[in-house]
Amino acid sequence: MLNNQLLDNERVLAGLRSLNQRYSYYLEDEGKWLDGGFEILVAPDNQAEDPQFAPLHVKKEIFMMLPVEIREEIQKLIEVE
C-alpha cells in the first residue's frame, strides 16, 4: 500500500537522480567523492516506526560541502534543516 510519505520520498529521489544528469560534469570531476550520485545526500529517519515509510532527511555535513548552486537545487526538492 502506498502512502503520501512514500510518494514524497520517491519524488525526492527522482529529483536527485535528475540532478545526477544535470550536474554530471560535477560528479565526474570535483564530486567524485559522491560515489553513487546525489542520492547519498538523503537517508530515512531512523526514528520512524516503519522504515519503509520513514521521511527522508538531508545529511547536512555532506550537503554543506556542495557548491551553492547545487545546494539551491536540492533545497527545491527537500527541506534542509
PyMOL Python script that loads the backbone (N, CA, C, O; Angstrom):
from pymol import cmd

cmd.read_pdbstr("""\
ATOM      1  N   MET A   1       0.838  -1.182   0.000  1.00  0.00           N
ATOM      2  CA  MET A   1       0.000   0.000   0.000  1.00  0.00           C
ATOM      3  C   MET A   1       0.884   1.247   0.000  1.00  0.00           C
ATOM      4  O   MET A   1       1.817   1.356   0.796  1.00  0.00           O
ATOM      5  N   LEU A   2       0.591   2.160  -0.874  1.00  0.00           N
ATOM      6  CA  LEU A   2       1.351   3.400  -0.954  1.00  0.00           C
ATOM      7  C   LEU A   2       0.764   4.434  -0.011  1.00  0.00           C
ATOM      8  O   LEU A   2      -0.449   4.482   0.196  1.00  0.00           O
ATOM      9  N   ASN A   3       1.612   5.242   0.547  1.00  0.00           N
ATOM     10  CA  ASN A   3       1.118   6.369   1.324  1.00  0.00           C
ATOM     11  C   ASN A   3       1.806   7.639   0.828  1.00  0.00           C
ATOM     12  O   ASN A   3       2.714   7.581  -0.002  1.00  0.00           O
ATOM     13  N   ASN A   4       1.374   8.759   1.331  1.00  0.00           N
ATOM     14  CA  ASN A   4       1.904  10.044   0.866  1.00  0.00           C
ATOM     15  C   ASN A   4       3.402  10.182   1.111  1.00  0.00           C
ATOM     16  O   ASN A   4       4.115  10.760   0.291  1.00  0.00           O
ATOM     17  N   GLN A   5       3.885   9.651   2.241  1.00  0.00           N
ATOM     18  CA  GLN A   5       5.312   9.769   2.547  1.00  0.00           C
ATOM     19  C   GLN A   5       6.151   8.998   1.537  1.00  0.00           C
ATOM     20  O   GLN A   5       7.189   9.480   1.084  1.00  0.00           O
ATOM     21  N   LEU A   6       5.701   7.809   1.189  1.00  0.00           N
ATOM     22  CA  LEU A   6       6.426   7.006   0.208  1.00  0.00           C
ATOM     23  C   LEU A   6       6.462   7.717  -1.147  1.00  0.00           C
ATOM     24  O   LEU A   6       7.493   7.731  -1.819  1.00  0.00           O
ATOM     25  N   LEU A   7       5.345   8.299  -1.538  1.00  0.00           N
ATOM     26  CA  LEU A   7       5.295   9.045  -2.797  1.00  0.00           C
ATOM     27  C   LEU A   7       6.206  10.266  -2.748  1.00  0.00           C
ATOM     28  O   LEU A   7       6.874  10.584  -3.732  1.00  0.00           O
ATOM     29  N   ASP A   8       6.237  10.951  -1.605  1.00  0.00           N
ATOM     30  CA  ASP A   8       7.101  12.113  -1.448  1.00  0.00           C
ATOM     31  C   ASP A   8       8.568  11.691  -1.529  1.00  0.00           C
ATOM     32  O   ASP A   8       9.374  12.361  -2.175  1.00  0.00           O
ATOM     33  N   ASN A   9       8.914  10.579  -0.874  1.00  0.00           N
ATOM     34  CA  ASN A   9      10.288  10.081  -0.927  1.00  0.00           C
ATOM     35  C   ASN A   9      10.691   9.758  -2.364  1.00  0.00           C
ATOM     36  O   ASN A   9      11.802  10.074  -2.790  1.00  0.00           O
ATOM     37  N   GLU A  10       9.790   9.132  -3.101  1.00  0.00           N
ATOM     38  CA  GLU A  10      10.080   8.793  -4.496  1.00  0.00           C
ATOM     39  C   GLU A  10      10.273  10.052  -5.342  1.00  0.00           C
ATOM     40  O   GLU A  10      11.118  10.080  -6.237  1.00  0.00           O
ATOM     41  N   ARG A  11       9.490  11.089  -5.055  1.00  0.00           N
ATOM     42  CA  ARG A  11       9.628  12.358  -5.769  1.00  0.00           C
ATOM     43  C   ARG A  11      11.002  12.975  -5.494  1.00  0.00           C
ATOM     44  O   ARG A  11      11.662  13.465  -6.411  1.00  0.00           O
ATOM     45  N   VAL A  12      11.424  12.948  -4.240  1.00  0.00           N
ATOM     46  CA  VAL A  12      12.732  13.496  -3.875  1.00  0.00           C
ATOM     47  C   VAL A  12      13.845  12.707  -4.565  1.00  0.00           C
ATOM     48  O   VAL A  12      14.756  13.295  -5.149  1.00  0.00           O
ATOM     49  N   LEU A  13      13.771  11.387  -4.498  1.00  0.00           N
ATOM     50  CA  LEU A  13      14.809  10.552  -5.114  1.00  0.00           C
ATOM     51  C   LEU A  13      14.855  10.740  -6.628  1.00  0.00           C
ATOM     52  O   LEU A  13      15.934  10.770  -7.219  1.00  0.00           O
ATOM     53  N   ALA A  14      13.693  10.865  -7.249  1.00  0.00           N
ATOM     54  CA  ALA A  14      13.655  11.108  -8.696  1.00  0.00           C
ATOM     55  C   ALA A  14      14.299  12.459  -9.021  1.00  0.00           C
ATOM     56  O   ALA A  14      15.018  12.589 -10.012  1.00  0.00           O
ATOM     57  N   GLY A  15      14.038  13.449  -8.189  1.00  0.00           N
ATOM     58  CA  GLY A  15      14.650  14.763  -8.385  1.00  0.00           C
ATOM     59  C   GLY A  15      16.160  14.718  -8.235  1.00  0.00           C
ATOM     60  O   GLY A  15      16.885  15.360  -8.994  1.00  0.00           O
ATOM     61  N   LEU A  16      16.634  13.959  -7.255  1.00  0.00           N
ATOM     62  CA  LEU A  16      18.078  13.828  -7.065  1.00  0.00           C
ATOM     63  C   LEU A  16      18.721  13.093  -8.237  1.00  0.00           C
ATOM     64  O   LEU A  16      19.826  13.436  -8.658  1.00  0.00           O
ATOM     65  N   ARG A  17      18.033  12.085  -8.762  1.00  0.00           N
ATOM     66  CA  ARG A  17      18.552  11.372  -9.938  1.00  0.00           C
ATOM     67  C   ARG A  17      18.630  12.313 -11.147  1.00  0.00           C
ATOM     68  O   ARG A  17      19.559  12.221 -11.950  1.00  0.00           O
ATOM     69  N   SER A  18      17.662  13.208 -11.271  1.00  0.00           N
ATOM     70  CA  SER A  18      17.726  14.160 -12.390  1.00  0.00           C
ATOM     71  C   SER A  18      18.894  15.130 -12.205  1.00  0.00           C
ATOM     72  O   SER A  18      19.494  15.577 -13.182  1.00  0.00           O
ATOM     73  N   LEU A  19      19.213  15.454 -10.955  1.00  0.00           N
ATOM     74  CA  LEU A  19      20.380  16.304 -10.705  1.00  0.00           C
ATOM     75  C   LEU A  19      21.672  15.577 -11.068  1.00  0.00           C
ATOM     76  O   LEU A  19      22.648  16.210 -11.468  1.00  0.00           O
ATOM     77  N   ASN A  20      21.684  14.242 -10.931  1.00  0.00           N
ATOM     78  CA  ASN A  20      22.859  13.467 -11.350  1.00  0.00           C
ATOM     79  C   ASN A  20      23.158  13.720 -12.820  1.00  0.00           C
ATOM     80  O   ASN A  20      24.317  13.853 -13.213  1.00  0.00           O
ATOM     81  N   GLN A  21      22.109  13.784 -13.627  1.00  0.00           N
ATOM     82  CA  GLN A  21      22.293  14.031 -15.058  1.00  0.00           C
ATOM     83  C   GLN A  21      22.650  15.494 -15.319  1.00  0.00           C
ATOM     84  O   GLN A  21      23.545  15.802 -16.106  1.00  0.00           O
ATOM     85  N   ARG A  22      21.938  16.375 -14.648  1.00  0.00           N
ATOM     86  CA  ARG A  22      22.158  17.808 -14.878  1.00  0.00           C
ATOM     87  C   ARG A  22      23.564  18.244 -14.471  1.00  0.00           C
ATOM     88  O   ARG A  22      24.180  19.071 -15.143  1.00  0.00           O
ATOM     89  N   TYR A  23      24.063  17.693 -13.383  1.00  0.00           N
ATOM     90  CA  TYR A  23      25.382  18.063 -12.870  1.00  0.00           C
ATOM     91  C   TYR A  23      26.378  16.915 -13.022  1.00  0.00           C
ATOM     92  O   TYR A  23      27.239  16.716 -12.165  1.00  0.00           O
ATOM     93  N   SER A  24      26.257  16.172 -14.102  1.00  0.00           N
ATOM     94  CA  SER A  24      27.162  15.036 -14.336  1.00  0.00           C
ATOM     95  C   SER A  24      28.622  15.494 -14.403  1.00  0.00           C
ATOM     96  O   SER A  24      29.522  14.775 -13.968  1.00  0.00           O
ATOM     97  N   TYR A  25      28.850  16.689 -14.947  1.00  0.00           N
ATOM     98  CA  TYR A  25      30.216  17.221 -15.012  1.00  0.00           C
ATOM     99  C   TYR A  25      30.801  17.377 -13.613  1.00  0.00           C
ATOM    100  O   TYR A  25      31.990  17.127 -13.410  1.00  0.00           O
ATOM    101  N   TYR A  26      29.989  17.785 -12.652  1.00  0.00           N
ATOM    102  CA  TYR A  26      30.459  17.939 -11.274  1.00  0.00           C
ATOM    103  C   TYR A  26      30.763  16.569 -10.670  1.00  0.00           C
ATOM    104  O   TYR A  26      31.796  16.388 -10.026  1.00  0.00           O
ATOM    105  N   LEU A  27      29.869  15.612 -10.878  1.00  0.00           N
ATOM    106  CA  LEU A  27      30.057  14.274 -10.317  1.00  0.00           C
ATOM    107  C   LEU A  27      31.274  13.572 -10.914  1.00  0.00           C
ATOM    108  O   LEU A  27      31.894  12.741 -10.250  1.00  0.00           O
ATOM    109  N   GLU A  28      31.617  13.892 -12.139  1.00  0.00           N
ATOM    110  CA  GLU A  28      32.763  13.263 -12.796  1.00  0.00           C
ATOM    111  C   GLU A  28      34.087  13.908 -12.404  1.00  0.00           C
ATOM    112  O   GLU A  28      35.145  13.307 -12.589  1.00  0.00           O
ATOM    113  N   ASP A  29      34.041  15.117 -11.868  1.00  0.00           N
ATOM    114  CA  ASP A  29      35.272  15.837 -11.548  1.00  0.00           C
ATOM    115  C   ASP A  29      35.361  16.103 -10.050  1.00  0.00           C
ATOM    116  O   ASP A  29      35.841  15.258  -9.294  1.00  0.00           O
ATOM    117  N   GLU A  30      34.907  17.255  -9.625  1.00  0.00           N
ATOM    118  CA  GLU A  30      35.007  17.646  -8.217  1.00  0.00           C
ATOM    119  C   GLU A  30      34.188  16.758  -7.289  1.00  0.00           C
ATOM    120  O   GLU A  30      34.558  16.559  -6.132  1.00  0.00           O
ATOM    121  N   GLY A  31      33.089  16.229  -7.787  1.00  0.00           N
ATOM    122  CA  GLY A  31      32.179  15.468  -6.940  1.00  0.00           C
ATOM    123  C   GLY A  31      32.381  13.969  -6.967  1.00  0.00           C
ATOM    124  O   GLY A  31      31.460  13.214  -6.655  1.00  0.00           O
ATOM    125  N   LYS A  32      33.578  13.522  -7.337  1.00  0.00           N
ATOM    126  CA  LYS A  32      33.839  12.076  -7.364  1.00  0.00           C
ATOM    127  C   LYS A  32      33.577  11.431  -6.007  1.00  0.00           C
ATOM    128  O   LYS A  32      33.232  10.252  -5.935  1.00  0.00           O
ATOM    129  N   TRP A  33      33.737  12.188  -4.951  1.00  0.00           N
ATOM    130  CA  TRP A  33      33.526  11.670  -3.597  1.00  0.00           C
ATOM    131  C   TRP A  33      32.060  11.335  -3.346  1.00  0.00           C
ATOM    132  O   TRP A  33      31.746  10.643  -2.377  1.00  0.00           O
ATOM    133  N   LEU A  34      31.158  11.813  -4.201  1.00  0.00           N
ATOM    134  CA  LEU A  34      29.733  11.482  -4.096  1.00  0.00           C
ATOM    135  C   LEU A  34      29.462  10.185  -4.852  1.00  0.00           C
ATOM    136  O   LEU A  34      28.610  10.141  -5.739  1.00  0.00           O
ATOM    137  N   ASP A  35      30.177   9.156  -4.504  1.00  0.00           N
ATOM    138  CA  ASP A  35      30.051   7.866  -5.176  1.00  0.00           C
ATOM    139  C   ASP A  35      28.596   7.418  -5.148  1.00  0.00           C
ATOM    140  O   ASP A  35      28.036   7.178  -4.079  1.00  0.00           O
ATOM    141  N   GLY A  36      27.999   7.307  -6.299  1.00  0.00           N
ATOM    142  CA  GLY A  36      26.596   6.918  -6.363  1.00  0.00           C
ATOM    143  C   GLY A  36      25.669   8.080  -6.643  1.00  0.00           C
ATOM    144  O   GLY A  36      24.466   7.880  -6.812  1.00  0.00           O
ATOM    145  N   GLY A  37      26.199   9.289  -6.697  1.00  0.00           N
ATOM    146  CA  GLY A  37      25.377  10.434  -7.034  1.00  0.00           C
ATOM    147  C   GLY A  37      24.773  11.130  -5.833  1.00  0.00           C
ATOM    148  O   GLY A  37      25.123  10.852  -4.686  1.00  0.00           O
ATOM    149  N   PHE A  38      23.859  12.040  -6.122  1.00  0.00           N
ATOM    150  CA  PHE A  38      23.276  12.892  -5.093  1.00  0.00           C
ATOM    151  C   PHE A  38      22.321  12.150  -4.159  1.00  0.00           C
ATOM    152  O   PHE A  38      21.935  12.688  -3.122  1.00  0.00           O
ATOM    153  N   GLU A  39      21.937  10.926  -4.510  1.00  0.00           N
ATOM    154  CA  GLU A  39      21.040  10.167  -3.640  1.00  0.00           C
ATOM    155  C   GLU A  39      21.660   9.891  -2.271  1.00  0.00           C
ATOM    156  O   GLU A  39      20.938   9.668  -1.299  1.00  0.00           O
ATOM    157  N   ILE A  40      22.994   9.906  -2.186  1.00  0.00           N
ATOM    158  CA  ILE A  40      23.621   9.632  -0.896  1.00  0.00           C
ATOM    159  C   ILE A  40      23.440  10.786   0.086  1.00  0.00           C
ATOM    160  O   ILE A  40      23.798  10.666   1.258  1.00  0.00           O
ATOM    161  N   LEU A  41      22.891  11.895  -0.382  1.00  0.00           N
ATOM    162  CA  LEU A  41      22.647  13.046   0.493  1.00  0.00           C
ATOM    163  C   LEU A  41      21.482  12.837   1.444  1.00  0.00           C
ATOM    164  O   LEU A  41      21.355  13.556   2.435  1.00  0.00           O
ATOM    165  N   VAL A  42      20.638  11.869   1.157  1.00  0.00           N
ATOM    166  CA  VAL A  42      19.452  11.664   1.985  1.00  0.00           C
ATOM    167  C   VAL A  42      19.470  10.274   2.610  1.00  0.00           C
ATOM    168  O   VAL A  42      20.050   9.328   2.078  1.00  0.00           O
ATOM    169  N   ALA A  43      18.814  10.196   3.754  1.00  0.00           N
ATOM    170  CA  ALA A  43      18.670   8.923   4.458  1.00  0.00           C
ATOM    171  C   ALA A  43      17.312   8.920   5.139  1.00  0.00           C
ATOM    172  O   ALA A  43      16.788   9.981   5.479  1.00  0.00           O
ATOM    173  N   PRO A  44      16.735   7.739   5.342  1.00  0.00           N
ATOM    174  CA  PRO A  44      15.454   7.683   6.050  1.00  0.00           C
ATOM    175  C   PRO A  44      15.639   8.050   7.521  1.00  0.00           C
ATOM    176  O   PRO A  44      16.691   7.801   8.109  1.00  0.00           O
ATOM    177  N   ASP A  45      14.621   8.633   8.089  1.00  0.00           N
ATOM    178  CA  ASP A  45      14.618   8.974   9.509  1.00  0.00           C
ATOM    179  C   ASP A  45      14.667   7.674  10.299  1.00  0.00           C
ATOM    180  O   ASP A  45      13.749   6.858  10.212  1.00  0.00           O
ATOM    181  N   ASN A  46      15.729   7.476  11.067  1.00  0.00           N
ATOM    182  CA  ASN A  46      15.894   6.213  11.790  1.00  0.00           C
ATOM    183  C   ASN A  46      15.018   6.108  13.031  1.00  0.00           C
ATOM    184  O   ASN A  46      15.047   5.082  13.710  1.00  0.00           O
ATOM    185  N   GLN A  47      14.249   7.127  13.343  1.00  0.00           N
ATOM    186  CA  GLN A  47      13.358   7.076  14.498  1.00  0.00           C
ATOM    187  C   GLN A  47      11.915   6.780  14.106  1.00  0.00           C
ATOM    188  O   GLN A  47      11.035   6.728  14.965  1.00  0.00           O
ATOM    189  N   ALA A  48      11.674   6.587  12.825  1.00  0.00           N
ATOM    190  CA  ALA A  48      10.315   6.295  12.357  1.00  0.00           C
ATOM    191  C   ALA A  48       9.938   4.862  12.721  1.00  0.00           C
ATOM    192  O   ALA A  48      10.792   3.977  12.781  1.00  0.00           O
ATOM    193  N   GLU A  49       8.648   4.650  12.961  1.00  0.00           N
ATOM    194  CA  GLU A  49       8.172   3.313  13.318  1.00  0.00           C
ATOM    195  C   GLU A  49       8.385   2.314  12.194  1.00  0.00           C
ATOM    196  O   GLU A  49       8.841   1.197  12.435  1.00  0.00           O
ATOM    197  N   ASP A  50       8.062   2.703  10.982  1.00  0.00           N
ATOM    198  CA  ASP A  50       8.191   1.820   9.825  1.00  0.00           C
ATOM    199  C   ASP A  50       9.221   2.419   8.870  1.00  0.00           C
ATOM    200  O   ASP A  50       8.937   3.413   8.203  1.00  0.00           O
ATOM    201  N   PRO A  51      10.419   1.824   8.797  1.00  0.00           N
ATOM    202  CA  PRO A  51      11.478   2.394   7.957  1.00  0.00           C
ATOM    203  C   PRO A  51      11.080   2.558   6.491  1.00  0.00           C
ATOM    204  O   PRO A  51      11.578   3.453   5.809  1.00  0.00           O
ATOM    205  N   GLN A  52      10.199   1.710   6.013  1.00  0.00           N
ATOM    206  CA  GLN A  52       9.773   1.793   4.615  1.00  0.00           C
ATOM    207  C   GLN A  52       9.054   3.113   4.332  1.00  0.00           C
ATOM    208  O   GLN A  52       9.148   3.652   3.229  1.00  0.00           O
ATOM    209  N   PHE A  53       8.342   3.624   5.325  1.00  0.00           N
ATOM    210  CA  PHE A  53       7.574   4.860   5.158  1.00  0.00           C
ATOM    211  C   PHE A  53       8.197   6.039   5.907  1.00  0.00           C
ATOM    212  O   PHE A  53       7.539   7.056   6.124  1.00  0.00           O
ATOM    213  N   ALA A  54       9.460   5.901   6.298  1.00  0.00           N
ATOM    214  CA  ALA A  54      10.138   6.959   7.046  1.00  0.00           C
ATOM    215  C   ALA A  54      10.439   8.144   6.133  1.00  0.00           C
ATOM    216  O   ALA A  54      10.852   7.957   4.988  1.00  0.00           O
ATOM    217  N   PRO A  55      10.237   9.342   6.626  1.00  0.00           N
ATOM    218  CA  PRO A  55      10.591  10.513   5.812  1.00  0.00           C
ATOM    219  C   PRO A  55      12.106  10.579   5.611  1.00  0.00           C
ATOM    220  O   PRO A  55      12.876  10.133   6.463  1.00  0.00           O
ATOM    221  N   LEU A  56      12.511  11.127   4.501  1.00  0.00           N
ATOM    222  CA  LEU A  56      13.932  11.302   4.223  1.00  0.00           C
ATOM    223  C   LEU A  56      14.424  12.586   4.872  1.00  0.00           C
ATOM    224  O   LEU A  56      13.689  13.569   4.966  1.00  0.00           O
ATOM    225  N   HIS A  57      15.666  12.569   5.317  1.00  0.00           N
ATOM    226  CA  HIS A  57      16.288  13.801   5.795  1.00  0.00           C
ATOM    227  C   HIS A  57      17.635  13.959   5.104  1.00  0.00           C
ATOM    228  O   HIS A  57      18.239  12.982   4.659  1.00  0.00           O
ATOM    229  N   VAL A  58      18.088  15.185   5.021  1.00  0.00           N
ATOM    230  CA  VAL A  58      19.341  15.511   4.347  1.00  0.00           C
ATOM    231  C   VAL A  58      20.496  15.355   5.328  1.00  0.00           C
ATOM    232  O   VAL A  58      20.426  15.812   6.469  1.00  0.00           O
ATOM    233  N   LYS A  59      21.551  14.707   4.869  1.00  0.00           N
ATOM    234  CA  LYS A  59      22.780  14.600   5.658  1.00  0.00           C
ATOM    235  C   LYS A  59      23.506  15.941   5.518  1.00  0.00           C
ATOM    236  O   LYS A  59      24.178  16.207   4.521  1.00  0.00           O
ATOM    237  N   LYS A  60      23.350  16.761   6.536  1.00  0.00           N
ATOM    238  CA  LYS A  60      23.804  18.154   6.481  1.00  0.00           C
ATOM    239  C   LYS A  60      25.308  18.282   6.239  1.00  0.00           C
ATOM    240  O   LYS A  60      25.743  19.180   5.517  1.00  0.00           O
ATOM    241  N   GLU A  61      26.103  17.396   6.832  1.00  0.00           N
ATOM    242  CA  GLU A  61      27.556  17.501   6.685  1.00  0.00           C
ATOM    243  C   GLU A  61      27.990  17.299   5.229  1.00  0.00           C
ATOM    244  O   GLU A  61      28.969  17.900   4.787  1.00  0.00           O
ATOM    245  N   ILE A  62      27.278  16.467   4.493  1.00  0.00           N
ATOM    246  CA  ILE A  62      27.576  16.265   3.073  1.00  0.00           C
ATOM    247  C   ILE A  62      27.011  17.426   2.254  1.00  0.00           C
ATOM    248  O   ILE A  62      27.672  17.948   1.356  1.00  0.00           O
ATOM    249  N   PHE A  63      25.793  17.814   2.575  1.00  0.00           N
ATOM    250  CA  PHE A  63      25.118  18.899   1.862  1.00  0.00           C
ATOM    251  C   PHE A  63      25.961  20.177   1.858  1.00  0.00           C
ATOM    252  O   PHE A  63      26.076  20.844   0.829  1.00  0.00           O
ATOM    253  N   MET A  64      26.541  20.511   2.991  1.00  0.00           N
ATOM    254  CA  MET A  64      27.289  21.765   3.117  1.00  0.00           C
ATOM    255  C   MET A  64      28.589  21.760   2.314  1.00  0.00           C
ATOM    256  O   MET A  64      29.184  22.816   2.099  1.00  0.00           O
ATOM    257  N   MET A  65      29.031  20.599   1.874  1.00  0.00           N
ATOM    258  CA  MET A  65      30.261  20.506   1.083  1.00  0.00           C
ATOM    259  C   MET A  65      30.008  20.771  -0.405  1.00  0.00           C
ATOM    260  O   MET A  65      30.954  20.875  -1.186  1.00  0.00           O
ATOM    261  N   LEU A  66      28.748  20.880  -0.793  1.00  0.00           N
ATOM    262  CA  LEU A  66      28.398  21.075  -2.196  1.00  0.00           C
ATOM    263  C   LEU A  66      28.457  22.552  -2.585  1.00  0.00           C
ATOM    264  O   LEU A  66      28.333  23.425  -1.726  1.00  0.00           O
ATOM    265  N   PRO A  67      28.645  22.831  -3.864  1.00  0.00           N
ATOM    266  CA  PRO A  67      28.586  24.221  -4.333  1.00  0.00           C
ATOM    267  C   PRO A  67      27.194  24.819  -4.093  1.00  0.00           C
ATOM    268  O   PRO A  67      26.196  24.097  -4.080  1.00  0.00           O
ATOM    269  N   VAL A  68      27.138  26.107  -3.908  1.00  0.00           N
ATOM    270  CA  VAL A  68      25.887  26.808  -3.609  1.00  0.00           C
ATOM    271  C   VAL A  68      24.818  26.521  -4.657  1.00  0.00           C
ATOM    272  O   VAL A  68      23.662  26.287  -4.306  1.00  0.00           O
ATOM    273  N   GLU A  69      25.178  26.536  -5.914  1.00  0.00           N
ATOM    274  CA  GLU A  69      24.213  26.310  -6.993  1.00  0.00           C
ATOM    275  C   GLU A  69      23.510  24.957  -6.836  1.00  0.00           C
ATOM    276  O   GLU A  69      22.297  24.860  -7.020  1.00  0.00           O
ATOM    277  N   ILE A  70      24.264  23.930  -6.501  1.00  0.00           N
ATOM    278  CA  ILE A  70      23.682  22.595  -6.339  1.00  0.00           C
ATOM    279  C   ILE A  70      22.856  22.533  -5.058  1.00  0.00           C
ATOM    280  O   ILE A  70      21.789  21.918  -5.038  1.00  0.00           O
ATOM    281  N   ARG A  71      23.338  23.160  -3.996  1.00  0.00           N
ATOM    282  CA  ARG A  71      22.558  23.181  -2.742  1.00  0.00           C
ATOM    283  C   ARG A  71      21.205  23.839  -2.965  1.00  0.00           C
ATOM    284  O   ARG A  71      20.196  23.375  -2.434  1.00  0.00           O
ATOM    285  N   GLU A  72      21.172  24.907  -3.739  1.00  0.00           N
ATOM    286  CA  GLU A  72      19.898  25.582  -4.018  1.00  0.00           C
ATOM    287  C   GLU A  72      18.940  24.664  -4.766  1.00  0.00           C
ATOM    288  O   GLU A  72      17.739  24.676  -4.497  1.00  0.00           O
ATOM    289  N   GLU A  73      19.451  23.875  -5.691  1.00  0.00           N
ATOM    290  CA  GLU A  73      18.603  22.927  -6.428  1.00  0.00           C
ATOM    291  C   GLU A  73      18.052  21.851  -5.492  1.00  0.00           C
ATOM    292  O   GLU A  73      16.889  21.464  -5.603  1.00  0.00           O
ATOM    293  N   ILE A  74      18.874  21.379  -4.587  1.00  0.00           N
ATOM    294  CA  ILE A  74      18.440  20.341  -3.645  1.00  0.00           C
ATOM    295  C   ILE A  74      17.379  20.893  -2.707  1.00  0.00           C
ATOM    296  O   ILE A  74      16.431  20.188  -2.361  1.00  0.00           O
ATOM    297  N   GLN A  75      17.526  22.142  -2.293  1.00  0.00           N
ATOM    298  CA  GLN A  75      16.546  22.754  -1.401  1.00  0.00           C
ATOM    299  C   GLN A  75      15.188  22.920  -2.064  1.00  0.00           C
ATOM    300  O   GLN A  75      14.183  23.078  -1.370  1.00  0.00           O
ATOM    301  N   LYS A  76      15.137  22.887  -3.371  1.00  0.00           N
ATOM    302  CA  LYS A  76      13.851  22.923  -4.075  1.00  0.00           C
ATOM    303  C   LYS A  76      13.137  21.576  -3.969  1.00  0.00           C
ATOM    304  O   LYS A  76      11.917  21.501  -4.119  1.00  0.00           O
ATOM    305  N   LEU A  77      13.904  20.512  -3.708  1.00  0.00           N
ATOM    306  CA  LEU A  77      13.346  19.162  -3.643  1.00  0.00           C
ATOM    307  C   LEU A  77      12.960  18.734  -2.234  1.00  0.00           C
ATOM    308  O   LEU A  77      11.962  18.040  -2.036  1.00  0.00           O
ATOM    309  N   ILE A  78      13.761  19.156  -1.258  1.00  0.00           N
ATOM    310  CA  ILE A  78      13.573  18.675   0.106  1.00  0.00           C
ATOM    311  C   ILE A  78      14.016  19.756   1.083  1.00  0.00           C
ATOM    312  O   ILE A  78      14.956  20.505   0.817  1.00  0.00           O
ATOM    313  N   GLU A  79      13.334  19.823   2.201  1.00  0.00           N
ATOM    314  CA  GLU A  79      13.678  20.803   3.229  1.00  0.00           C
ATOM    315  C   GLU A  79      14.987  20.406   3.893  1.00  0.00           C
ATOM    316  O   GLU A  79      15.184  19.247   4.257  1.00  0.00           O
ATOM    317  N   VAL A  80      15.871  21.368   4.046  1.00  0.00           N
ATOM    318  CA  VAL A  80      17.151  21.140   4.707  1.00  0.00           C
ATOM    319  C   VAL A  80      17.107  21.868   6.033  1.00  0.00           C
ATOM    320  O   VAL A  80      16.949  23.088   6.080  1.00  0.00           O
ATOM    321  N   GLU A  81      17.246  21.119   7.101  1.00  0.00           N
ATOM    322  CA  GLU A  81      17.177  21.723   8.443  1.00  0.00           C
ATOM    323  C   GLU A  81      18.547  22.002   8.988  1.00  0.00           C
ATOM    324  O   GLU A  81      18.676  22.508  10.103  1.00  0.00           O
TER     325      GLU A  81
END
""", "prot")
cmd.dss("prot")
cmd.show_as("cartoon", "prot")
cmd.util.cbc("prot")
cmd.orient("prot")
